[in-house]
C-alpha cells in the first residue's frame, strides 16, 4: 500500500490521536453532581461497568478508524506494490506526448476533446497513480527530428509535472513519434551511465493519436531509435506503453441542420481584381428563412489589416448550395478566408481557398526570328501570337520571343505558357526543356510548321512530351472549299470564359488545310471543324502538371483565316490563363488526408504560412521541402501556405483546410502501431498498448482491458473509493455505538409507577 | 409559616370529598367514624352470643328468645376515632430536588439548602394534607420527624384545633440532614402508650429495605395500619442527565465516577427493582405504598390513595 500523497497519509495516522484526546478530555473531572440515590447508582455502575467499558472502547476504536480511513482515502492509497512494476522500487515515468498538428483534430468521442487532450488525460493518469518516490519526465514530439525534453531529469514534484502536461498545446508542425524517442534513448543511456537510475524503474509512456500517416512518414532510422529506447527501458526492468490508437468516430450524422463550410470559388487569372464568390451549402433539412452569414477576409501581405466582406444568404433546400456573390475585391492577393460565425457551426469549418489572381502572366513564343514583310501572308506566326496575347501592349501578358535554338541548353523556362510555332526547328535538347517546363506546370501550345514534312519533328515531340496526339505518319489534309468551325463547340473548360460568345466568334473562321491529330483517351477536343475534325486538342500527359495544346493549323493565313479573326485573341489569352491556373495557382488540401503534406511543385524548396488561424494575418517561419515535395516536419495546420523554389520565386499557394466532416481522418490500425513503432519484433513484445480515455462507447471488454493494462503499466488501482466506503460504514457504526452508549431515547416503561 | 403555603387550596379541594379511613380496626379513645375492637355502647350491630350470667338483660334479643326459646344477647361494634402518626423522613437524601422553587411555596430547611422543591418539601406537603384531613374528621394526629437516631422531633397525637399548625411549624423548622432510622423511629413511637394507629410514612425509602421490612413487620404484628408515601424527584425517576461526572451522595456516601448516559439503563433497572421491593414489602404487610413525583401536585396522587382505602373499607364493611 502506497499513497499518492504520503504527507496526507501521515497526517491521517496522526489524526487518530484526535478522538483519543477527546476521549481523555471528556473523562477529566468536572464539578460533582449531588445525588440522592447513591446506592442505586453504585449498583448501576457496578452492573454496567463491563459493558460500558466495551462500548466505550468500541466507540473510540470506530472513531479512530473513521478518522484514519477518511484521511487515508484523501491521501490516495495505491495497492500495486506487489503486482505493479518495480516490485516496490520507485519508478521514473517518461511521458512522451504528441503535440503535433494532427493532435489538433477533435476525437469526436468527447465534445471538444482533441487528440492532445486525449493524450494529456492519459498522461495525467500516470501522475494520479504515483506511488511514493515516483518521478516523471515529460518529452514532447513535434517540430523537430527528435523530441523536446520539457521536464528532464525526472521530477518528483507531481503538481509541477501535472502543470507542465496540462499546459501543452498543439503546434502547427508535424510530429515524428519514432524519431522523438531518440532523445529518450539518449537520455536514458546518459542516466544509466551516471547512475541516476540506480534502484529505479523507467516506465515509458508514449501518447499520440496515431492518425494515419504519422508513422508512415518516418524512415527505418527513426524506427531504430524507437527500438533502442524501448529496448533500453526493458533492459532496465521497465515497461513501455503506447496509448491506444484513436478510434475514428462514425461520420457525422448529416440529417441534422449542419451547415457546410464556405468555400471560395476558384477563379481564373484576373488582372488586378476579381469578383469573389462563396458557396455555402448544407446537408439535411432546409434552414427555411434562416440566413447564413459568411465572412470573407482577404489578407494584405503588405499591411496588417485585411479586407472583410460579409454576405448573407440562406440554404433553402437540403443539399442545396447557395452562391453568395460578393462585390469585386480590388486585390491581387491570392488568399481568401471564408468563415461562418462560430455560433452557427464549429470554428474548424473555417475554410481557406486560393483565388488564382495574377498581376502578370508570361508566355514564351518559340519561333524563328524573322523580319515582318508587311503583308498578311508574310506576317510571322509569332507576330500574330504576340498581338493576340497583348493587343494593347499594356504588359498584361508578358510575351517573350525566343529562337528555337535558345532552348537547346539551360534550365527549363519558367513561364506560364510556351507557344511552339516552328516545331520542326527544335532539337532534342529544346524538346527536353519544353517537356520539363510542361511537367512543372506550364502549358505548351503547339502548332505545325507552315511547310515541310511532319514525321521528323512529330516523332521527336512525342518522345519528349508523350502526349499521343501527334501522329508522325499522318498527312496534312486540304479542304476545298474551306471548312468552317463548328458553331456548336464542345463544352471545354479552356474556353469556359467565352463559351457564351464562342458561336459568334467561331462562325467566320475557315480552315483550308489541317494537320490530322489523334484524340487519345483523356484528351479533350477544345475546337473542332464543322466536319467533326479536331482543330484544337488538349491533353495532360502522365506525370505532368501542365497541359499540351495542339492546334491543327499554324498561325498563318495560308492555312486559315483564324489569325485575322477575333477568335484568335480570346483563344490564345485563355490558353495562357489556364496555364496560370495549372502552373501556379490554387491547390487545396484537407487536413488529415495529408498529415505530412506533399506540395505539388517538384521544384519547391520552402513553404511558409501566409495566413494562419484566427484573425491574424501573419507569415510563419519557413519550412523546408524535401525532394518529392514532402514538407519537413509536416504541414497539417489549417491555413494558407506560400511555396517558393530555391531562388525564392513563388511557385504557388496551398490552402490547407480542416476536414469539417472528419470523414477523411483515419487512425493507424491498432495492430500496426506497436510493430510500426519498433524495428525489432522482439522489442515489440515488450511494448504494451495502454488504455484510451474511457469513453461512453467503451464496452466491458474495453474496460477490462484498460484495467489490466493499467496494472501492467504500473498505474495501480486506486483504493481511495474502498476507504471512502469504509469511512461511510464506520460513520454509521460510530453513530450507532454513540447512540447505544448514551442510551439516548431509551425510556424504560414501568419505571414510573404510582 | 402560613397554612396555605403547605396546603394549597386545590389540594384541599381534591381531598375534600374523601375521608381517610383506617383499613384496620382502630383503637381510639373517643367516638368516631372508625371501627373499634371494643364492642360496647354503639348503634352498629355486630353479632349475637349466648347469654351469660351477669349480662345485662337490656341487651337480650327478645325476638330471638321468642322464636328459639334461648337467650341471646345482641352485641354492638363500637366506633372510635383514628390515631394517625405521620412520620417524615428528614435525612439528607430528602434534600434532593430539581424543581425550581416558586414564590409562595413555603420554605423548609431543605428548601433553603437547595433552592429547589425537594423531596422533603413534598413529604411535608403530604404530611400537612393528611394531618389536615384527619383533624378535619376529628381524628388524632401526631408527627414524628425521622433523623439518624430515630425521632428527632415529634408532636403528640392530638385532635386539638392548633394541632395542624403545630405540625406544620415543626416540619418547617426541623433541620434536614444525615441518615434516617425509620425502624428506630417506629420503635420509639410504639414504645409510647397508645392503641392501634395509622402510620403515614413519607420518605424516599432509599435506605436498606431490610430495615424497612423489619419495621413494617413489627407494625403489622402490633396490628397497626400504615401508608408508605415514597418521594422521588423526577430526575431520580428518569435519570436523563447528560453528564459524565462524579456523583456525590447527600448522606456522606462519598463520590462515584459515572457517565450518566452509560449507566442510565442500569440505574433505571435498579430503581425499578428497588421500587418493586418496597412495594412488595408493603403489600406483604397489607399496607399501601404510593410513589410521588415531586414535580407533580400532591393532591391527585394522595386523593387516589385515600379513595382506594375508602373504597376498600366500605366494601369490607358491607361485605
Interface residues (C-beta under 8 A of the other chain):
Chain A: X26 X27 X29 X30 X31 X32 X33 X34 X35 X36 X37 X38 X39 X40 X41 X42 X43 X44 X45 X47 X48 X52 X55 X56 X741 X742 X743 X744 X746 X747 X748 X750 X751 X752 X753 X754
Chain B: X92 X93 X94 X95 X96 X119 X204 X206 X233 X236 X237 X238 X241 X242 X243 X244 X245 X246 X247 X248 X249 X250 X251 X253 X255 X256 X257 X258 X259 X261 X262 X263 X264 X265 X266 X267 X268 X269 X270 X271 X272 X274 X275 X279 X290 X291 X292 X293 X301 X304
